[in-house]
Amino acid sequence: MALNLVRLLILSSLLFVQFSCKRSKIQKSIAELPKSDIAGIDSTLIVPSVADLVIQESDFQYLKLKSKIDFQSENLSQSFPANVHIKKDSVIWISVSVGIEAARCLITQDSIQFLDRINRNYYELSISELSEQFNFDFNFSILQSLLIGNLPFSKRDKDQVVLNSLYTSLFQQARNIKIENQIDNVSHKLTTVLAEDLGGKSKLGVSYSDFFQEVSGGVVPHAIFAKIDVFRGDMVKTSTLDFKHTKFEFLDSELRFPYTIPKSYQKGVIVF
């Protein structure tokens, strides 16, 4: 079980934040994510300037979350509670407890580390190794933004904006990834992210919902549902991840990110 939890921590670190609706509705929601030809943009609909696009995002120094994570793949289905601490642009810390702490994860700008407390093992991956495993160009900025419902990459003058009846699309390309961000025209919150790795062809879709107004930090999605399609040759492997937050706090005071590898632990290898 603990090794499965470690795998789940990797995937939850990659993807996202919660849904308050039933599973059938969630599956329908992700299936109905708008299909977009990111390359084929109608230039007549482009807003003159990216500066004209208003996006309401959360700003914070430290964020503390309590969540329930539901993971589904071809080979694994499991749910578990998690505590998450985030220091903006620096560290993401995740602890999973099932009566006792079963696993712990520490994500920095360049690496992901895990402790399997049940089997007394530890695991280490660089962000680049993780990207190779999933055939998708991940980085810390993407992981952090997915957890809080902000844009994966800040707006830039070279981005393109397309108006739709219910939402506005912000098209971006960063490194090897093309992204469509869909922003609600009323709330000005990010509701959908559609991303494709141009090299590996893997795809990531994220849907945000059930927004909650938090005075000190902004508007935060209580529900995030994510789906990733990993392409390996002619094979496609699909995984979904659903976070349900039960509590979150924006803090000015520093949070703890405890992570120490006991001398008795053995280094393990994770194969997806």
C-alpha positions in Angstrom: 0.0 0.0 0.0 2.7 2.5 0.9 4.4 2.1 -2.5 1.1 2.8 -4.1 0.8 5.9 -1.9 4.2 7.1 -3.1 3.2 6.7 -6.7 0.0 8.6 -6.0 2.0 11.4 -4.3 4.0 11.8 -7.5 0.9 12.0 -9.6 -0.9 14.3 -7.1 2.1 16.5 -7.1 1.9 16.7 -10.9 -1.8 17.5 -11.2 -4.2 19.4 -8.9 -7.1 20.3 -6.3 -10.8 18.8 -5.8 -14.5 18.3 -6.8 -17.7 18.5 -4.8 -19.8 16.7 -7.4 -20.4 13.0 -7.9 -18.0 10.9 -10.0 -20.4 10.6 -13.0 -20.6 14.3 -13.1 -16.9 14.7 -12.8 -16.3 12.3 -15.7 -18.8 14.2 -17.8 -17.1 17.5 -16.9 -13.7 16.5 -18.1 -15.1 14.8 -21.2 -16.8 18.1 -22.1 -13.7 20.2 -21.8 -13.8 22.3 -24.9 -11.8 20.9 -27.8 -9.5 23.6 -29.2 -7.1 23.7 -32.1 -4.4 25.6 -30.3 -2.5 26.3 -33.6 -5.6 27.4 -35.6 -6.7 30.6 -34.1 -9.1 32.9 -35.8 -7.2 36.2 -35.8 -10.5 38.2 -36.2 -11.4 37.3 -32.6 -8.1 38.2 -31.0 -8.3 40.9 -28.4 -5.9 43.8 -29.3 -3.8 43.5 -26.2 -3.1 40.8 -23.6 -3.3 43.6 -21.1 -7.0 43.9 -21.7 -7.6 40.5 -20.2 -8.5 40.5 -16.5 -7.7 37.3 -14.5 -8.4 37.0 -10.8 -5.6 35.0 -9.2 -4.6 34.2 -5.6 -1.6 35.9 -4.1 0.1 34.5 -1.0 3.3 33.7 0.8 2.3 30.5 2.5 -0.7 28.2 1.9 -1.9 25.3 4.1 -4.4 22.8 2.8 -6.2 19.7 4.0 -7.4 17.6 1.1 -8.8 14.2 0.0 -7.2 12.8 -3.1 -8.9 10.4 -5.4 -6.7 8.7 -8.0 -7.8 6.5 -10.9 -5.8 4.7 -13.6 -5.9 1.5 -15.5 -4.1 -0.4 -12.8 -4.9 1.6 -9.6 -7.8 3.1 -7.8 -7.3 4.7 -4.4 -8.4 7.6 -2.1 -6.5 9.0 0.8 -6.3 12.2 2.9 -3.4 14.6 2.6 -2.0 17.7 4.3 -0.3 20.2 1.9 2.0 23.1 2.7 3.2 25.5 0.0 5.7 28.3 0.1 5.1 30.3 -3.1 7.6 29.7 -5.9 9.8 27.6 -3.6 8.5 24.4 -1.9 5.5 22.1 -1.9 5.2 19.6 1.0 2.6 16.7 1.2 2.0 14.3 4.0 -0.4 11.3 3.8 -1.8 9.8 6.9 -3.9 6.6 7.3 -4.0 6.5 11.1 -0.3 7.1 11.1 1.8 9.0 8.6 2.3 6.6 5.6 4.2 8.8 3.2 5.7 12.3 2.8 6.7 14.2 -0.3 8.9 17.3 -0.8 8.9 19.2 -4.1 11.4 21.9 -4.9 12.3 23.8 -8.0 14.4 20.9 -9.4 13.5 17.7 -7.6 10.8 15.5 -6.0 11.6 13.4 -2.9 9.5 10.8 -1.1 9.5 8.9 2.2 7.7 5.5 2.4 7.3 5.3 6.2 5.6 1.9 6.2 8.3 0.0 4.2 11.1 2.4 5.3 12.2 3.4 1.8 12.9 6.7 0.2 12.7 7.8 -3.4 14.2 10.7 -5.4 13.5 12.1 -8.8 14.6 15.2 -10.6 11.9 17.3 -12.4 13.6 16.4 -15.7 13.5 12.6 -14.9 9.8 13.0 -14.0 9.1 14.7 -17.3 10.8 11.8 -19.1 8.7 9.3 -17.2 5.4 11.0 -18.3 6.6 12.3 -21.6 5.5 15.8 -20.6 7.6 18.8 -19.9 6.7 19.5 -16.2 8.3 22.2 -14.0 7.7 23.6 -10.5 5.6 26.5 -11.8 3.1 24.1 -13.5 2.8 22.0 -10.4 2.3 25.0 -8.1 -0.2 26.7 -10.3 -2.3 23.6 -10.8 -2.7 23.3 -7.0 -3.9 26.9 -6.5 -5.9 27.6 -9.7 -3.5 30.3 -11.1 -2.1 30.5 -14.6 0.7 28.0 -15.2 2.7 30.8 -16.8 2.3 34.6 -16.3 0.7 36.6 -19.1 3.1 37.9 -21.8 2.7 40.4 -24.6 3.3 37.7 -27.2 0.3 35.5 -25.9 -2.9 35.5 -27.9 -6.4 36.1 -26.5 -9.6 34.9 -28.1 -13.1 35.9 -27.0 -15.9 33.4 -26.6 -19.5 33.8 -25.4 -18.9 32.3 -21.9 -15.1 32.4 -21.5 -12.0 34.0 -22.9 -9.1 31.8 -24.1 -5.5 32.8 -23.4 -3.1 30.9 -25.7 0.5 30.5 -24.6 3.6 28.5 -25.5 6.3 28.0 -23.0 9.3 25.8 -23.7 7.9 22.6 -25.3 4.2 23.1 -24.2 1.3 24.7 -25.9 -1.5 25.8 -23.5 -5.0 27.1 -23.7 -6.2 28.8 -20.5 -10.0 29.4 -20.3 -11.1 32.3 -18.1 -14.7 32.8 -17.1 -16.1 36.1 -18.5 -18.1 36.9 -15.3 -15.8 35.7 -12.4 -12.5 36.3 -14.3 -11.2 33.1 -12.8 -9.3 30.4 -14.6 -11.7 27.4 -15.1 -9.9 25.2 -17.6 -6.4 24.4 -18.7 -5.7 22.4 -21.8 -2.0 21.6 -22.4 -0.1 19.5 -24.9 3.6 18.6 -25.0 4.8 19.2 -28.6 7.6 16.7 -28.3 6.0 13.8 -26.4 2.4 14.5 -27.5 1.1 13.8 -24.0 -1.9 15.9 -23.0 -3.1 17.4 -19.7 -6.6 18.7 -19.0 -7.6 20.4 -15.8 -11.0 21.7 -14.7 -11.5 24.1 -11.8 -14.9 24.6 -10.0 -16.6 25.5 -6.8 -14.7 28.7 -6.1 -14.5 30.1 -2.6 -13.8 33.7 -1.6 -10.9 33.9 0.8 -10.4 37.5 2.1 -6.6 37.3 2.6 -5.6 35.3 -0.4 -8.3 35.7 -3.2 -10.6 33.4 -4.9 -9.6 29.7 -4.7 -11.1 26.6 -6.4 -12.4 24.1 -3.9 -12.5 21.5 -6.7 -9.9 20.6 -9.3 -10.2 17.6 -11.6 -7.3 16.6 -13.9 -6.7 14.1 -16.6 -3.4 13.2 -18.2 -3.0 11.1 -21.4 0.6 9.8 -21.6 1.6 8.7 -25.1 4.1 5.8 -25.4 4.4 4.9 -29.1 0.9 3.8 -30.2 -0.2 3.3 -26.6 -2.1 5.9 -24.5 -2.2 5.6 -20.7 -4.8 7.7 -19.0 -4.9 8.8 -15.3 -7.2 11.1 -13.5 -6.8 12.9 -10.2 -9.5 14.6 -8.1 -8.7 16.8 -5.1 -11.4 17.7 -2.5 -10.2 20.4 -0.1 -11.8 20.4 3.3 -9.7 23.3 4.6 -7.2 25.9 3.5 -5.4 28.9 5.0 -3.4 31.7 3.5 -0.6 32.6 6.0 2.0 35.3 6.3 3.9 33.4 9.0 6.3 30.7 7.9 5.1 27.1 7.6 7.2 24.0 8.4 8.4 21.7 5.7 10.0 18.8 7.7 11.8 16.3 5.6 14.7 14.1 6.8 15.7 10.7 5.5 16.4 8.3 8.4 19.7 6.4 8.2 17.9 3.1 8.3 15.9 3.8 5.1 16.8 2.2 1.8 16.7 4.0 -1.5 14.0 2.6 -3.9 13.2 2.9 -7.6 9.8 3.8 -8.9 8.7 2.5 -12.3 5.4 3.8 -13.7 
